[in-house]
Protein backbone atom coordinates (compact mmCIF):
# COMPACT_ATOMS: atom_id res chain seq x y z
CA UNK A 1 0.00 0.00 0.00
CA UNK A 2 1.50 3.42 -0.96
CA UNK A 3 2.54 5.54 2.04
CA UNK A 4 0.00 8.24 1.13
CA UNK A 5 -2.79 5.65 1.41
CA UNK A 6 -1.71 4.40 4.83
CA UNK A 7 -2.34 6.35 8.04
CA UNK A 8 -0.42 5.93 11.30
CA UNK A 9 -2.83 7.09 13.98
CA UNK A 10 -2.09 7.63 17.69
CA UNK A 11 -4.79 8.11 20.34
CA UNK A 12 -3.75 9.88 23.52
CA UNK A 13 -5.24 7.57 26.18
CA UNK A 14 -3.40 9.09 29.14
CA UNK A 15 -6.60 10.57 30.59
CA UNK A 16 -8.17 7.14 31.12
CA UNK A 17 -8.52 6.87 34.88
CA UNK A 18 -7.27 4.07 37.07
CA UNK A 19 -10.43 3.31 39.01
CA UNK A 20 -13.87 4.56 38.01
CA UNK A 21 -14.16 6.58 34.81
CA UNK A 22 -14.84 10.29 34.80
CA UNK A 23 -16.33 11.90 31.70
CA UNK A 24 -13.10 12.39 29.72
CA UNK A 25 -11.87 8.93 30.71
CA UNK A 26 -15.06 7.22 29.53
CA UNK A 27 -15.08 9.28 26.32
CA UNK A 28 -11.54 8.18 25.50
CA UNK A 29 -12.12 4.53 26.36
CA UNK A 30 -15.43 4.49 24.49
CA UNK A 31 -13.85 5.85 21.31
CA UNK A 32 -10.97 3.37 21.61
CA UNK A 33 -13.33 0.41 21.94
CA UNK A 34 -15.55 1.69 19.15
CA UNK A 35 -12.52 2.07 16.93
CA UNK A 36 -11.25 -1.43 17.76
CA UNK A 37 -14.65 -2.83 16.73
CA UNK A 38 -14.50 -1.28 13.24
CA UNK A 39 -10.79 -1.61 12.46
CA UNK A 40 -11.35 -4.57 10.13
CA UNK A 41 -13.09 -2.15 7.78
CA UNK A 42 -10.02 0.13 7.71
CA UNK A 43 -6.97 -1.90 6.58
CA UNK A 44 -5.32 1.41 5.69
CA UNK A 45 -5.12 2.37 9.38
CA UNK A 46 -2.38 1.57 11.90
CA UNK A 47 -3.46 2.49 15.45
CA UNK A 48 -1.42 2.92 18.62
CA UNK A 49 -2.46 4.05 22.10
CA UNK A 50 -0.33 6.36 24.22
CA UNK A 51 -0.76 5.70 27.96
CA UNK A 52 1.02 7.04 31.04
CA UNK A 53 0.24 4.13 33.41
CA UNK A 54 0.04 0.45 32.35
CA UNK A 55 -3.00 0.05 34.61
CA UNK A 56 -4.96 2.18 32.14
CA UNK A 57 -4.81 -0.77 29.73
CA UNK A 58 -7.43 -2.59 31.84
CA UNK A 59 -10.04 -0.19 30.42
CA UNK A 60 -8.73 -0.15 26.84
CA UNK A 61 -8.98 -2.56 23.89
CA UNK A 62 -6.13 -4.86 22.90
CA UNK A 63 -4.25 -2.48 20.62
CA UNK A 64 -0.55 -1.66 20.40
CA UNK A 65 0.53 0.90 22.96
CA UNK A 66 3.49 2.87 24.25
CA UNK A 67 4.27 4.99 27.29
CA UNK A 68 4.05 8.75 27.34
CA UNK A 69 4.58 11.25 30.19
CA UNK A 70 1.99 11.98 32.84
CA UNK A 71 -0.15 14.66 31.14
CA UNK A 72 -0.15 16.91 34.23
CA UNK A 73 3.62 16.68 34.77
CA UNK A 74 6.40 18.95 33.55
CA UNK A 75 7.32 16.18 31.08
CA UNK A 76 4.23 17.07 29.04
CA UNK A 77 6.20 19.74 27.18
CA UNK A 78 8.27 16.95 25.58
CA UNK A 79 5.30 14.91 24.33
CA UNK A 80 5.58 16.33 20.82
CA UNK A 81 9.22 15.24 20.60
CA UNK A 82 8.31 11.71 21.77
CA UNK A 83 5.55 11.50 19.17
CA UNK A 84 7.79 12.81 16.40
CA UNK A 85 10.09 9.85 17.00
CA UNK A 86 7.18 7.44 16.46
CA UNK A 87 6.29 9.12 13.14
CA UNK A 88 2.48 9.19 13.36
CA UNK A 89 0.51 10.86 10.59
CA UNK A 90 -2.27 12.01 12.92
CA UNK A 91 -2.62 12.22 16.71
CA UNK A 92 -5.92 12.63 18.57
CA UNK A 93 -6.04 13.92 22.14
CA UNK A 94 -9.25 14.06 24.24
CA UNK A 95 -7.93 17.29 25.76
CA UNK A 96 -6.65 20.58 24.38
CA UNK A 97 -3.41 20.83 26.37
CA UNK A 98 -1.25 18.09 24.87
CA UNK A 99 2.37 19.07 24.35
CA UNK A 100 3.05 19.38 20.62
CA UNK A 101 6.15 21.55 20.34
CA UNK A 102 7.66 21.36 16.83
CA UNK A 103 5.27 18.59 15.87
CA UNK A 104 5.60 16.83 12.54
CA UNK A 105 2.17 15.18 12.62
CA UNK A 106 -1.45 16.13 12.18
CA UNK A 107 -3.09 17.06 15.47
CA UNK A 108 -6.72 16.85 16.59
CA UNK A 109 -7.49 18.43 19.97
CA UNK A 110 -10.70 18.28 22.01
CA UNK A 111 -12.59 20.91 23.98
CA UNK A 112 -15.45 19.31 25.90
CA UNK A 113 -17.15 22.39 27.33
CA UNK A 114 -16.82 26.03 28.39
CA UNK A 115 -17.93 25.51 31.98
CA UNK A 116 -14.84 26.94 33.62
CA UNK A 117 -15.18 30.39 32.08
CA UNK A 118 -18.38 30.90 34.06
CA UNK A 119 -17.38 28.65 36.98
CA UNK A 120 -13.58 28.98 37.28
CA UNK A 121 -12.92 26.78 40.34
CA UNK A 122 -10.67 23.90 39.18
CA UNK A 123 -11.15 20.25 40.17
CA UNK A 124 -9.60 19.75 43.59
CA UNK A 125 -7.91 16.46 42.64
CA UNK A 126 -5.38 18.33 40.47
CA UNK A 127 -1.95 19.30 41.86
CA UNK A 128 -1.79 22.83 43.31
CA UNK A 129 0.41 24.25 40.49
CA UNK A 130 -2.00 22.83 37.90
CA UNK A 131 -4.98 24.39 39.73
CA UNK A 132 -3.23 27.77 39.68
CA UNK A 133 -2.52 27.44 35.98
CA UNK A 134 -6.13 26.35 35.41
CA UNK A 135 -7.44 29.58 36.94
CA UNK A 136 -5.11 31.71 34.86
CA UNK A 137 -6.00 29.76 31.70
CA UNK A 138 -9.71 30.48 32.11
CA UNK A 139 -9.48 34.18 33.03
CA UNK A 140 -9.60 35.10 29.34
CA UNK A 141 -10.49 33.25 26.10
CA UNK A 142 -7.13 33.98 24.45
CA UNK A 143 -5.15 31.11 26.12
CA UNK A 144 -7.80 28.70 24.85
CA UNK A 145 -7.53 30.18 21.37
CA UNK A 146 -3.76 29.73 21.42
CA UNK A 147 -4.14 26.12 22.61
CA UNK A 148 -6.77 25.15 20.04
CA UNK A 149 -5.19 26.94 17.10
CA UNK A 150 -2.10 24.74 17.47
CA UNK A 151 -4.21 21.91 16.05
CA UNK A 152 -5.24 20.99 12.52
CA UNK A 153 -8.81 20.32 13.70
CA UNK A 154 -10.84 20.59 16.90
CA UNK A 155 -13.39 18.10 18.20
CA UNK A 156 -16.13 18.58 20.79
CA UNK A 157 -18.70 16.21 22.27
CA UNK A 158 -22.04 17.92 21.62
CA UNK A 159 -23.80 20.38 19.37
CA UNK A 160 -24.35 22.58 22.43
CA UNK A 161 -20.62 22.84 23.09
CA UNK A 162 -19.92 23.39 19.39
CA UNK A 163 -22.31 26.36 19.33
CA UNK A 164 -20.61 27.89 22.37
CA UNK A 165 -17.14 27.42 20.88
CA UNK A 166 -18.30 29.24 17.76
CA UNK A 167 -19.98 32.00 19.79
CA UNK A 168 -16.77 32.57 21.75
CA UNK A 169 -14.68 32.36 18.54
CA UNK A 170 -12.26 30.03 20.32
CA UNK A 171 -10.66 28.56 17.21
CA UNK A 172 -9.98 29.22 13.54
CA UNK A 173 -9.57 25.51 12.90
CA UNK A 174 -12.30 23.24 11.49
CA UNK A 175 -14.65 22.18 14.29
CA UNK A 176 -16.36 18.77 14.43
CA UNK A 177 -18.78 17.05 16.80
CA UNK A 178 -17.77 13.53 17.79
CA UNK A 179 -20.44 12.77 20.38
CA UNK A 180 -20.46 10.77 23.54
CA UNK A 181 -22.41 7.54 23.24
CA UNK A 182 -24.05 4.74 25.18
CA UNK A 183 -22.42 1.41 25.86
CA UNK A 184 -24.64 -0.89 23.80
CA UNK A 185 -24.11 -3.76 26.24
CA UNK A 186 -25.39 -1.57 29.08
CA UNK A 187 -28.79 -0.76 27.54
CA UNK A 188 -31.44 -2.53 29.58
CA UNK A 189 -34.28 -4.54 28.07
CA UNK A 190 -37.37 -2.31 27.88
CA UNK A 191 -39.76 -4.97 29.16
CA UNK A 192 -37.59 -5.71 32.17
CA UNK A 193 -37.12 -2.01 32.95
CA UNK A 194 -40.82 -1.15 32.85
CA UNK A 195 -41.89 -4.30 34.72
CA UNK A 196 -39.53 -3.41 37.57
CA UNK A 197 -41.21 -0.06 38.15
CA UNK A 198 -43.70 -1.27 40.77
CA UNK A 199 -40.81 -2.58 42.87
CA UNK A 200 -38.85 0.66 42.47
CA UNK A 201 -41.81 2.79 43.53
CA UNK A 202 -41.91 1.24 47.00
CA UNK A 203 -40.55 3.31 49.88
CA UNK A 204 -37.94 4.35 50.60
CA UNK A 205 -37.65 5.47 47.01
CA UNK A 206 -34.12 6.04 45.81
CA UNK A 207 -32.87 9.15 44.04
CA UNK A 208 -29.36 8.96 42.58
CA UNK A 209 -26.87 11.75 42.02
CA UNK A 210 -23.64 10.94 40.19
CA UNK A 211 -21.12 13.72 39.79
CA UNK A 212 -18.68 15.92 41.60
CA UNK A 213 -19.53 18.33 44.42
CA UNK A 214 -18.15 21.43 42.71
CA UNK A 215 -20.25 24.59 43.13
CA UNK A 216 -21.69 24.65 39.60
CA UNK A 217 -23.15 21.16 40.12
CA UNK A 218 -25.54 22.72 42.69
CA UNK A 219 -25.94 19.60 44.81
CA UNK A 220 -27.50 21.91 47.41
CA UNK A 221 -30.70 22.06 45.33
CA UNK A 222 -30.92 18.26 45.31
CA UNK A 223 -30.44 18.03 49.09
CA UNK A 224 -33.16 20.63 49.66
CA UNK A 225 -35.47 18.74 47.29
CA UNK A 226 -34.81 15.50 49.17
CA UNK A 227 -35.74 17.21 52.43
CA UNK A 228 -39.15 17.95 50.89
CA UNK A 229 -39.58 14.25 50.01
CA UNK A 230 -39.53 12.34 53.32
CA UNK A 231 -40.25 8.99 51.63
CA UNK A 232 -37.19 9.31 49.35
CA UNK A 233 -33.48 8.71 49.91
CA UNK A 234 -30.90 10.77 48.05
CA UNK A 235 -27.93 8.58 47.16
CA UNK A 236 -24.81 10.65 46.45
CA UNK A 237 -22.43 8.30 44.66
CA UNK A 238 -19.11 10.08 44.18
CA UNK A 239 -16.33 10.51 46.75
CA UNK A 240 -16.83 13.61 48.90
CA UNK A 241 -14.70 15.41 51.45
CA UNK A 242 -15.73 15.45 55.09
CA UNK A 243 -16.10 19.24 54.94
CA UNK A 244 -18.45 19.08 51.94
CA UNK A 245 -20.46 16.24 53.48
CA UNK A 246 -20.92 18.26 56.68
CA UNK A 247 -22.02 21.34 54.72
CA UNK A 248 -24.67 19.40 52.80
CA UNK A 249 -25.92 17.56 55.86
CA UNK A 250 -26.25 20.81 57.82
CA UNK A 251 -28.04 22.47 54.91
CA UNK A 252 -31.01 20.09 55.10
CA UNK A 253 -30.88 17.89 58.22
CA UNK A 254 -34.26 16.34 57.34
CA UNK A 255 -33.02 14.98 54.00
CA UNK A 256 -32.37 11.25 53.94
CA UNK A 257 -28.93 11.53 52.35
CA UNK A 258 -26.79 8.45 51.73
CA UNK A 259 -23.13 9.18 50.92
CA UNK A 260 -21.43 6.29 49.11
CA UNK A 261 -17.96 7.86 48.69
CA UNK A 262 -17.58 6.05 45.37
CA UNK A 263 -18.99 2.82 43.91
CA UNK A 264 -17.59 0.42 41.36
CA UNK A 265 -19.40 0.19 38.02
CA UNK A 266 -21.41 -2.89 38.99
CA UNK A 267 -22.69 -1.44 42.26
CA UNK A 268 -23.51 1.87 40.59
CA UNK A 269 -25.44 0.08 37.85
CA UNK A 270 -27.46 -1.91 40.40
CA UNK A 271 -28.25 1.27 42.31
CA UNK A 272 -29.43 2.99 39.12
CA UNK A 273 -31.63 0.08 38.12
CA UNK A 274 -33.28 0.16 41.56
CA UNK A 275 -33.81 3.94 41.57
CA UNK A 276 -36.91 6.05 41.09
CA UNK A 277 -34.88 8.70 39.27
CA UNK A 278 -31.45 10.04 38.54
CA UNK A 279 -31.39 13.70 39.56
CA UNK A 280 -28.97 16.36 38.33
CA UNK A 281 -29.16 20.07 39.18
CA UNK A 282 -26.02 21.22 37.36
CA UNK A 283 -26.03 24.73 35.91
CA UNK A 284 -23.57 23.88 33.11
CA UNK A 285 -22.30 20.71 31.41
CA UNK A 286 -20.45 19.70 28.29
CA UNK A 287 -22.52 16.55 27.89
CA UNK A 288 -23.99 14.92 31.01
CA UNK A 289 -22.76 11.34 31.02
CA UNK A 290 -24.73 10.30 34.16
CA UNK A 291 -27.93 11.16 32.33
CA UNK A 292 -27.06 8.81 29.48
CA UNK A 293 -26.11 6.12 32.00
CA UNK A 294 -29.57 6.50 33.54
CA UNK A 295 -31.30 6.25 30.17
CA UNK A 296 -29.38 3.02 29.48
CA UNK A 297 -30.43 1.61 32.86
CA UNK A 298 -34.10 2.39 32.25
CA UNK A 299 -34.19 5.01 34.99
CA UNK A 300 -36.19 8.27 34.69
CA UNK A 301 -34.23 11.52 34.74
CA UNK A 302 -35.09 14.79 36.51
CA UNK A 303 -32.62 17.53 35.62
CA UNK A 304 -31.95 21.20 35.14
CA UNK A 305 -33.54 22.94 32.17
CA UNK A 306 -30.33 23.67 30.24
CA UNK A 307 -29.67 23.13 26.51
CA UNK A 308 -27.19 20.25 26.80
CA UNK A 309 -29.56 18.16 28.91
CA UNK A 310 -32.26 18.61 26.26
CA UNK A 311 -29.74 17.48 23.65
CA UNK A 312 -28.94 14.31 25.62
CA UNK A 313 -32.40 13.37 26.94
CA UNK A 314 -34.92 15.04 24.61
CA UNK A 315 -38.40 13.98 25.74
CA UNK A 316 -37.11 11.37 28.19
CA UNK A 317 -36.51 13.73 31.14
CA UNK A 318 -38.40 16.16 33.36
CA UNK A 319 -36.78 19.61 33.26
CA UNK A 320 -36.65 22.06 36.17
CA UNK A 321 -35.29 25.64 36.37
CA UNK A 322 -31.83 25.89 37.93
CA UNK A 323 -31.90 26.23 41.71
CA UNK A 324 -35.61 25.39 42.06
CA UNK A 325 -35.65 22.68 44.74
CA UNK A 326 -39.44 22.76 44.99
CA UNK A 327 -39.61 22.23 41.23
CA UNK A 328 -37.32 19.21 41.56
CA UNK A 329 -39.49 17.79 44.34
CA UNK A 330 -42.65 18.31 42.23
CA UNK A 331 -41.08 16.67 39.15
CA UNK A 332 -40.02 13.67 41.24
CA UNK A 333 -43.54 13.44 42.66
CA UNK A 334 -44.78 13.39 39.07
CA UNK A 335 -43.24 9.94 38.75
CA UNK A 336 -45.86 8.66 41.21
CA UNK A 337 -47.94 8.29 38.05
CA UNK A 338 -46.74 4.90 36.83
CA UNK A 339 -47.80 5.62 33.23
CA UNK A 340 -45.65 8.76 33.16
CA UNK A 341 -42.69 6.87 34.63
CA UNK A 342 -42.95 3.97 32.18
CA UNK A 343 -43.19 6.35 29.23
CA UNK A 344 -40.01 8.12 30.39
CA UNK A 345 -38.26 4.76 30.71
CA UNK A 346 -39.15 3.60 27.19
CA UNK A 347 -38.33 7.03 25.69
CA UNK A 348 -34.94 6.97 27.41
CA UNK A 349 -34.06 3.48 26.19
CA UNK A 350 -35.02 4.47 22.64
CA UNK A 351 -32.75 7.53 22.80
CA UNK A 352 -29.85 5.45 24.17
CA UNK A 353 -30.16 2.99 21.28
CA UNK A 354 -29.68 5.81 18.76
CA UNK A 355 -26.05 6.21 19.82
CA UNK A 356 -23.01 3.94 19.63
CA UNK A 357 -19.28 4.26 20.17
CA UNK A 358 -18.73 2.62 16.77
CA UNK A 359 -20.63 5.46 15.11
CA UNK A 360 -18.70 8.06 17.09
CA UNK A 361 -15.43 6.33 16.15
CA UNK A 362 -16.40 6.50 12.47
CA UNK A 363 -17.00 10.22 12.94
CA UNK A 364 -13.55 10.61 14.48
CA UNK A 365 -11.95 8.69 11.61
CA UNK A 366 -13.62 11.09 9.20
CA UNK A 367 -11.76 13.93 10.96
CA UNK A 368 -8.52 11.90 10.89
CA UNK A 369 -8.87 11.35 7.14
CA UNK A 370 -9.50 15.03 6.50
CA UNK A 371 -6.48 16.11 8.53
CA UNK A 372 -4.28 13.49 6.87
CA UNK A 373 -5.18 14.42 3.32
CA UNK A 374 -5.14 18.16 3.94
CA UNK A 375 -1.58 17.80 5.19
CA UNK A 376 -0.62 15.66 2.18
CA UNK A 377 -2.09 18.31 -0.12
CA UNK A 378 0.08 20.98 1.52
CA UNK A 379 3.31 18.94 1.36
Protein Blocks (a to p, Z undefined) as FASTA:
>chain_A
ZZklpccddddfklpcghjddfklmmmmmmmmmmmmmmmmmmmbccddddfbfklmmmpc
cddddddddfkbfklmmmmmmmmmnopabdcdfbfkbccehiabdcddddfblklmmmmc
ccfkbcfklmmmmmmmmmpmklmmmmmmmpmbdcdfbfklmmmmmmnopafbdcdddddd
ddfklpccfklmmmmmmmmmpccdddddeddfbfklommmmmmmmmmmmkbccddfbdcd
fklmmmmmmmmmmbccddehiaafklmmmmmmmpfbdcdfbfbdfkopmlmmmmmnopac
dddddfklmmmnmmmbccddehilklmmmmmmmmmpmmlmmmmmmmmmmmmmmpcfklmm
mmmmmmmmmmmmmmmmmZZ
